[in-house]
């Protein structure tokens, strides 16, 4: 993503996820987060690194335009 973004990182030290694609399809909370990030023209990443790491990026200009 180019330009300035709001960035949010969430992590834990659990077992992580086996397959994030399948997990997102089945869990309502994750589907809601995916939908909101898409509406705000953002990006979401998930990695398994000593647990799970979620990184969300939302363009600042789009958040200001929504207010």
ZAMARGU-4260 file (C-alpha; in steps of 0.2 Angstrom, whole numbers, plus 5000, padded with zeros to 4 digits):
<rodrens>
0) 5000/5000/5000 | 5006/5017/4996 | 5004/5033/5006 | 5000/5034/5024 | 4991/5021/5033
5) 4984/5016/5050 | 4992/5000/5056 | 4986/4988/5069 | 4996/4972/5074 | 4988/4959/5085
10) 4998/4944/5090 | 4998/4929/5103 | 5010/4915/5108 | 4998/4901/5105 | 4998/4887/5092
15) 4994/4898/5077 | 4982/4893/5063 | 4984/4878/5051 | 4976/4886/5036 | 4970/4904/5037
20) 4960/4903/5021 | 4948/4890/5028 | 4947/4897/5045 | 4941/4914/5038 | 4927/4906/5028
25) 4920/4897/5043 | 4922/4910/5057 | 4909/4925/5058 | 4921/4936/5067 | 4935/4934/5055
30) 4923/4937/5040 | 4917/4953/5048 | 4934/4959/5050 | 4938/4955/5032 | 4923/4964/5026
35) 4927/4979/5036 | 4945/4980/5030 | 4939/4978/5012 | 4926/4992/5014 | 4940/5003/5020
40) 4951/4998/5005 | 4963/4991/5017 | 4974/4976/5018 | 4975/4961/5031 | 4989/4949/5033
45) 4990/4934/5044 | 5006/4924/5048 | 5011/4910/5060 | 5026/4916/5069 | 5028/4909/5087
50) 5009/4910/5088 | 4998/4920/5076 | 5001/4938/5070 | 4987/4948/5062 | 4992/4965/5053
55) 4979/4977/5047 | 4982/4992/5036 | 4969/5005/5032 | 4973/5020/5021 | 4971/5036/5031
60) 4963/5046/5017 | 4949/5034/5016 | 4946/5034/5035 | 4945/5053/5035 | 4933/5052/5020
65) 4921/5041/5029 | 4919/5053/5044
</rodrens>
